[in-house]
């Protein structure tokens, strides 16, 4: 290979020495020959070879505007717009009346996103040829890009990132090589949470221009919003090396470092049991960057966990809800909120959250959580016999008997015989419920089934056939009937039993 290269260099040097011996007319013929060969390759779409021959023509006659124009056209086909722009500009410098040169200059400016410069070039063409239809269309394209730029600027200020992406997509149809439009689109895609798309656009730019500070910033921004803080900082630092005045990269780098520090300090305080300090640190972290959805979702969930430790369960539920609103796939937030719902006896809400978790991740643990919540929900919809008797679930047998005695006497129908029909019916209903509660809770076997959430009727315990009066008689030990007797004017508190 080295030998071939050396041979080619020798041949080129020999050719140059030969050219030095030619007259101007002969040089023009030589250059025209190279141009014709370039044209032939161009027609065949072999643009690389066409470029080589147009370059040879320029080397022979560097003052010929058409050769630069032809090479510019070839470079445009190779999507090398910046080089094509330089050739087009050189062409019109050599010949200001070279209409194709001005048209190609305008197209290059347009492709690179400089619509104002493109517009000036197209207007120059139209000064020379008013009815040039291709130029008229290109001028409209340039004006459209300027309009899309204005709309995008307004959209960005209003944080309407979808509008900006739309405008940049339209602009890029006429300006496919504009890195500025691509970076703005990528930044807005990142703000919309469309990170893979944003990363793809930024990576395409970096393949062509590894030192592009804007693209490096966008790569870092995507990582930052995906909660990969350390990697994000590396990209922000790299962007600042390439573009020291890049304010967005500087701000993002500062926010990333601050966010990481506050979050880690909060985690440390939580592990050490300093829950109030952890709560304050997570709250401070949440003020740093409202746009960092993923990290803020974790911070809200963390703060919710702290809230549950501090017995601030409603606040914990609210924080978990905020976390889910930011990231509706955040399983940890659903689990934390569900536990808080369980702790506050909001079983329907707990079941709903556990169902969401189990449908997303069908693990044994999640199935167990769901079953437990469903059981508690079922139990909550039955009569709460403990509540009927006014005792805790940990009540002893003696406490249950004492509570029944009190409630049975309080609601016995005979005690309310002088009341209205409506009151009598209500008290009779309560008297029956007290009897039901005592029947279950005073029997260890029934109580065990009730506490475990089993359906008592399915277990053969028919609660509909019992007689509350019989339970009352059995409890108070009377073999026969009984009655309430008292002075009607003395109030319901003055009464005595008489068993017959």
C-alpha positions in Angstrom: 0.0 0.0 0.0 2.8 2.4 0.9 4.5 1.7 -2.5 1.2 2.4 -4.3 0.7 5.7 -2.5 4.3 6.7 -3.2 3.8 5.9 -6.9 0.6 8.0 -7.0 2.4 10.9 -5.4 5.2 10.6 -7.9 2.7 10.6 -10.7 0.9 13.6 -9.4 4.2 15.5 -9.0 5.1 14.6 -12.5 1.7 15.7 -13.8 2.1 19.1 -12.0 5.6 19.5 -13.5 4.0 18.8 -16.9 1.3 21.4 -16.2 3.9 24.0 -15.4 5.1 23.6 -19.0 1.6 24.1 -20.6 0.2 27.4 -21.9 -2.9 29.0 -20.5 -5.0 27.7 -23.4 -3.6 24.2 -22.9 -4.3 24.4 -19.2 -7.9 25.4 -19.9 -8.3 22.4 -22.2 -6.8 20.1 -19.5 -9.1 21.5 -16.9 -12.1 21.1 -19.2 -11.1 17.5 -19.7 -11.1 16.9 -15.9 -14.5 18.7 -15.7 -16.0 16.5 -18.4 -14.8 13.4 -16.6 -16.3 14.8 -13.4 -19.6 15.4 -15.2 -19.6 11.8 -16.4 -19.1 10.4 -12.9 -21.7 12.8 -11.6 -24.3 11.5 -14.1 -23.5 8.0 -12.9 -24.0 9.1 -9.3 -20.4 8.3 -8.5 -20.0 11.5 -6.5 -16.7 10.6 -4.9 -15.0 10.2 -8.3 -16.8 13.3 -9.6 -15.4 15.2 -6.6 -11.9 14.1 -7.4 -12.0 15.2 -11.0 -13.7 18.6 -10.2 -10.9 19.1 -7.7 -8.3 18.3 -10.4 -10.0 20.9 -12.7 -9.8 23.5 -9.9 -6.1 22.7 -9.3 -5.4 23.4 -13.0 -7.7 26.5 -13.2 -8.4 27.8 -9.7 -10.1 31.0 -11.1 -13.0 29.2 -12.9 -16.3 29.7 -11.0 -18.1 26.9 -12.7 -15.6 24.3 -11.4 -16.3 25.4 -7.8 -20.0 25.3 -8.6 -19.8 21.8 -9.9 -17.8 20.6 -7.0 -20.3 22.3 -4.6 -23.1 20.4 -6.3 -21.2 17.1 -5.8 -20.5 17.9 -2.1 -24.2 18.6 -1.6 -25.0 15.1 -3.0 -22.5 13.8 -0.5 -24.3 15.8 2.3 -21.1 17.7 3.0 -22.9 21.0 3.1 -20.3 23.1 4.9 -17.7 22.3 2.3 -20.3 22.8 -0.5 -21.1 26.2 1.0 -17.4 27.2 0.9 -17.2 26.2 -2.8 -20.4 28.0 -3.6 -19.2 31.2 -2.0 -15.9 31.0 -3.8 -17.8 30.5 -7.1 -19.8 33.7 -6.6 -16.8 35.6 -5.4 -15.1 34.8 -8.7 -18.3 35.5 -10.7 -21.1 37.5 -9.0 -23.4 36.8 -12.0 -23.0 33.0 -11.6 -26.7 32.3 -10.9 -26.2 28.6 -10.1 -23.5 29.5 -7.6 -25.9 31.8 -5.7 -28.7 29.2 -5.8 -26.4 26.5 -4.4 -25.1 28.9 -1.8 -28.7 29.5 -0.7 -29.4 25.7 -0.6 -26.4 25.1 1.5 -27.3 27.9 3.9 -30.9 26.4 4.1 -29.7 22.8 4.7 -27.5 24.1 7.5 -30.4 26.0 9.0 -29.3 29.6 8.2 -32.6 30.6 6.7 -31.8 34.3 6.7 -28.6 33.9 4.7 -30.4 31.5 2.4 -33.1 34.1 1.8 -30.5 36.7 0.7 -29.0 34.2 -1.8 -32.3 33.3 -3.3 -33.3 37.0 -3.6 -30.0 37.6 -5.5 -31.0 34.8 -7.9 -34.4 36.3 -8.4 -32.8 39.7 -9.2 -31.1 38.0 -12.1 -34.1 35.7 -13.1 -37.5 36.8 -11.7 -39.3 33.7 -12.9 -36.9 31.1 -11.6 -39.5 28.6 -10.2 -37.0 26.4 -8.2 -35.6 29.5 -6.5 -39.1 30.8 -5.7 -39.9 27.5 -4.0 -36.6 27.6 -2.0 -37.4 31.1 -0.9 -40.7 29.9 0.4 -38.9 27.1 2.3 -36.6 29.6 3.9 -39.5 31.8 5.0 -41.2 28.8 6.4 -38.1 27.9 8.4 -38.0 31.4 9.8 -41.6 31.1 10.9 -41.1 27.7 12.5 -38.1 29.1 14.4 -40.3 31.9 15.8 -43.0 29.4 16.8 -40.5 27.1 18.4 -39.0 30.0 20.4 -42.5 30.9 21.7 -43.3 27.2 22.4 -40.0 26.8 24.4 -40.8 29.8 26.5 -44.3 28.4 27.3 -42.8 25.0 27.9 -44.9 23.6 25.1 -42.2 21.1 24.1 -44.4 19.1 21.8 -44.9 22.2 19.7 -41.2 22.8 19.5 -40.6 19.2 18.4 -43.3 19.7 15.7 -41.7 22.9 14.5 -38.2 21.4 14.4 -39.4 18.4 12.5 -40.9 20.7 9.9 -37.8 22.8 9.7 -35.5 19.8 9.4 -37.4 18.8 6.2 -35.7 21.7 4.5 -32.6 21.9 6.8 -31.6 18.3 7.3 -28.0 19.2 8.3 -28.9 21.8 10.9 -27.3 20.6 14.2 -29.0 23.5 16.0 -32.5 22.4 15.1 -31.6 18.8 15.9 -30.2 19.7 19.3 -33.3 21.8 20.2 -35.5 18.9 19.1 -33.5 16.5 21.2 -33.6 18.8 24.3 -37.4 19.0 24.0 -37.7 15.2 23.6 -35.7 14.9 26.8 -38.0 17.3 28.5 -41.0 15.2 27.3 -39.4 12.1 28.8 -38.8 10.6 25.4 -35.2 9.8 26.3 -34.3 7.1 23.7 -35.3 9.4 20.9 -33.4 12.3 22.4 -30.3 10.1 22.9 -30.6 8.9 19.3 -30.7 12.5 17.8 -27.7 13.6 20.0 -25.7 10.5 19.2 -26.2 11.1 15.5 -24.8 14.6 15.9 -21.8 13.4 17.9 -20.9 10.8 15.3 -20.5 13.7 12.8 -19.1 16.2 15.4 -17.7 14.6 18.6 -16.9 18.0 20.0 -20.5 19.4 19.8 -21.1 20.9 23.2 -24.9 21.1 22.7 -25.2 17.4 21.8 -23.0 16.4 24.8 -25.3 18.5 27.0 -28.4 16.7 25.7 -26.8 13.3 26.3 -26.1 14.4 29.8 -29.6 15.8 30.2 -31.2 12.4 29.2 -29.0 10.6 31.8 -29.8 13.2 34.4 -33.5 12.8 33.9 -33.2 9.0 34.0 -31.6 9.3 37.5 -28.1 8.4 36.2 -26.6 11.4 38.0 -22.9 10.4 38.0 -22.8 9.6 34.2 -24.8 12.8 33.5 -22.2 14.9 35.4 -19.5 13.4 33.2 -21.3 14.6 30.0 -22.0 18.0 31.4 -18.3 18.4 32.3 -17.3 17.3 28.9 -19.7 19.7 27.3 -18.2 22.5 29.4 -14.7 21.5 28.2 -15.9 21.8 24.6 -18.0 25.0 25.2 -16.9 26.8 28.5 -19.7 29.3 28.2 -22.5 26.7 27.9 -24.9 28.0 30.6 -27.4 25.2 30.3 -24.7 22.6 30.9 -23.3 24.6 33.8 -26.7 24.9 35.5 -27.6 21.2 34.9 -24.2 20.1 36.3 -24.8 22.2 39.4 -28.3 20.9 39.9 -27.2 17.3 39.4 -24.5 17.6 42.0 -26.8 19.3 44.5 -29.6 16.8 43.9 -27.2 13.9 44.5 -25.8 15.4 47.7 -29.3 16.2 49.2 -30.6 12.8 48.3 -27.6 10.9 49.8 -27.8 13.0 52.9 -31.5 12.2 53.3 -30.8 8.5 52.8 -28.1 8.7 55.5 -30.4 10.4 58.0 -33.1 7.8 57.3 -30.7 4.9 57.9 -29.6 6.5 61.2 -33.2 6.9 62.3 -33.2 10.7 62.1 -36.5 10.8 60.4 -37.3 14.5 60.8 -33.9 15.4 59.4 -34.4 13.0 56.5 -37.9 14.6 55.8 -36.3 18.0 55.6 -33.5 16.9 53.4 -35.8 15.2 50.9 -38.0 18.3 50.9 -35.0 20.5 50.1 -34.0 18.1 47.3 -37.4 18.4 45.8 -37.0 22.1 45.3 -33.8 21.8 43.2 -35.2 20.9 39.8 -39.0 20.3 39.2 -38.2 19.0 35.7 -36.3 15.9 37.0 -39.4 13.7 37.0 -37.7 10.3 37.8 -35.5 11.6 40.6 -38.3 13.6 42.1 -40.6 10.6 42.0 -38.1 8.7 44.1 -37.7 11.7 46.5 -41.5 11.9 47.0 -41.6 8.1 47.7 -38.7 8.4 50.1 -40.4 11.2 51.9 -43.5 9.2 52.1 -41.6 6.4 53.7 -40.3 8.9 56.3 -43.8 10.1 56.8 -45.0 6.6 57.6 -42.2 6.2 60.1 -43.4 9.5 61.7 -47.0 8.2 61.8 -48.0 11.0 59.4 -49.9 8.5 57.2 -52.1 10.8 55.3 -49.1 12.9 54.4 -47.3 9.7 53.4 -50.2 8.7 51.1 -50.1 12.2 49.5 -46.4 11.9 48.8 -46.7 8.5 47.3 -49.5 9.7 45.1 -47.3 12.5 43.9 -44.6 10.0 43.1 -47.0 7.9 41.1 -48.3 10.9 39.3 -44.7 11.6 38.1 -44.0 8.0 37.3 -47.0 5.7 37.0 -44.8 2.6 36.7 -43.1 3.2 40.0 -43.8 -0.1 41.9 -42.2 1.0 45.1 -44.5 4.0 45.4 -47.6 1.8 44.9 -46.4 -0.6 47.6 -45.6 2.2 50.1 -49.0 3.8 49.5 -50.8 0.5 49.7 -49.2 -0.2 53.1 -50.3 3.3 54.3 -53.9 2.5 53.1 -53.8 -0.7 55.1 -52.6 1.1 58.2 -55.4 3.6 57.9 -58.0 0.8 57.1 -58.6 2.1 53.6 -58.8 -1.4 52.3 -60.4 -0.8 48.9 -57.7 1.6 48.0 -55.0 -0.8 49.2 -56.5 -3.6 47.1 -56.5 -1.4 44.1 -52.8 -0.6 44.5 -51.8 -4.2 45.2 -53.7 -5.3 42.1 -51.7 -2.8 40.0 -48.5 -4.1 41.5 -49.4 -7.8 41.1 -50.5 -7.3 37.5 -47.1 -5.6 36.8 -44.9 -8.0 38.7 -46.5 -11.4 39.5 -44.3 -12.4 42.5 -45.3 -14.6 45.4 -44.7 -11.6 47.8 -47.0 -9.3 45.8 -49.7 -12.0 45.6 -49.5 -12.4 49.4 -49.9 -8.6 49.8 -52.9 -8.6 47.5 -54.6 -11.6 49.3 -54.0 -10.0 52.7 -55.6 -6.7 51.5 -58.5 -8.5 50.0 -59.1 -10.4 53.2 -59.0 -7.2 55.3 -61.4 -5.6 52.8 -63.8 -8.6 53.1 -63.6 -8.4 56.9 -64.2 -4.7 56.9 -67.5 -5.1 55.1 -68.9 -7.5 57.7 -70.3 -6.3 61.0 -67.5 -5.3 63.3 -68.4 -7.3 66.3 -65.7 -5.8 68.4 -67.0 -2.3 67.5 -70.6 -3.4 68.4 -69.5 -4.4 71.9 -67.1 -1.5 72.1 -64.0 -3.6 72.8 -60.5 -3.9 71.3 -59.6 -7.0 69.2 -57.3 -8.0 72.0 -60.1 -8.0 74.6 -60.2 -10.9 77.1 -63.1 -13.2 77.7 -64.0 -11.4 80.8 -63.9 -8.0 79.0 -66.2 -9.3 76.3 -68.7 -10.6 78.9 -68.6 -7.3 80.7 -69.1 -5.4 77.5 -72.1 -7.6 76.5 -73.7 -7.1 79.9 -73.5 -3.3 79.5 -74.6 -3.1 75.9 -77.4 -5.7 76.2 -79.0 -3.8 79.1 -78.5 -0.5 77.2 -80.4 -1.7 74.1 -82.9 -4.2 75.5 -86.4 -3.5 73.9 -88.2 -3.5 77.2 -86.1 -0.6 78.4 -87.4 1.5 75.4 -91.1 0.4 75.5 -92.2 4.0 76.1 -90.2 5.4 73.2 -91.4 6.1 69.6 -91.8 3.2 67.2 -88.8 4.4 65.2 -86.6 4.4 68.3 -87.9 1.0 69.4 -87.0 -0.5 66.0 -83.5 0.9 66.2 -82.9 -0.3 69.7 -84.2 -3.7 68.9 -81.8 -3.9 65.9 -78.9 -2.9 68.1 -79.9 -5.4 70.8 -79.9 -8.2 68.2 -76.4 -7.1 66.9 -75.1 -7.2 70.5 -76.3 -10.7 70.8 -74.7 -11.7 67.5 -71.4 -10.2 68.5 -71.4 -12.0 71.9 -72.4 -15.3 70.3 -69.3 -15.2 68.1 -66.8 -13.5 70.3 -67.6 -15.6 73.4 -67.0 -18.9 71.5 -63.3 -19.5 70.9 -63.9 -21.5 67.7 -66.2 -19.0 66.2 -64.1 -16.1 67.3 -61.0 -17.7 65.6 -62.9 -18.1 62.3 -64.2 -14.6 62.5 -60.7 -13.1 63.2 -59.2 -15.1 60.3 -61.8 -13.6 57.9 -63.7 -16.8 57.3 -67.4 -16.6 56.4 -69.2 -17.9 59.4 -72.2 -19.1 57.5 -70.0 -21.0 55.1 -68.5 -22.7 58.1 -72.0 -23.9 59.2 -72.8 -21.1 61.7 -76.2 -19.7 60.9 -76.4 -16.3 62.4 -80.0 -15.7 61.2 -81.7 -18.3 63.4 -80.5 -17.3 66.9 -82.8 -15.5 69.4 -81.2 -12.5 71.1 -83.6 -12.8 74.1 -82.5 -16.4 74.7 -78.9 -15.3 74.8 -79.9 -12.6 77.2 -81.8 -15.0 79.4 -78.9 -17.5 79.3 -76.4 -14.9 80.2 -78.3 -13.4 83.1 -79.2 -16.9 84.4 -83.0 -16.6 84.5 -84.9 -19.8 83.9 -88.1 -18.0 82.9 -89.2 -14.7 81.6 -87.9 -11.4 82.7 -89.1 -7.8 82.5 -87.9 -4.2 83.0 -89.8 -2.4 85.7 -89.2 1.2 86.7 -90.7 4.6 87.4 -91.5 6.1 84.0 -90.7 9.6 85.4 -87.3 8.5 86.8 -85.7 8.1 83.4 -84.3 5.0 81.6 -81.4 4.7 84.1 -83.6 3.6 86.9 -84.8 0.0 86.4 -84.5 -3.4 87.9 -84.9 -7.0 86.6 -87.6 -9.4 87.8 -87.2 -13.0 86.7 -90.3 -15.1 87.0 
